[in-house]
């Protein structure tokens, strides 16, 4: 079973969100997603200062199996990118919720958080898919 931390919010596209302040959030892909992808060899992430709408593609992860789009769960402006992924994209595999985070952003539409899944809802979503 996938690791699904209770304190995060999730999307049906397998991204996670950790709020880190009043209007700040950190985004990455879930443990389930990284397992589906296999060994990640490259992460293409957005530029600092770029404003991205909720639901838009904001980057890609390339694994030995495929290239997959990453969708932005919240509208906001990218304030930090995880530079460690340039040299160690496998951090997404080994620690998707901490060292393997992808971007931090200033959230411009905090009401969108209400549209994300709780850990329990995401777990149920994964269970429904496997039946």
Buried (B, 14 or more C-beta within 10 A) or exposed (E): EBEBBEEBBBBEBBBBBBBEEEEBBBBBBBBBBBEBBEEBEEBBBBEEEBBBEBBEEBBBBBBEEEEBEBBBBBBBBBEBBBEEBEEBBBBBBEBBBEBBBBBBBBBBEBEBBEEBBBBEEBBEBBEEEEE
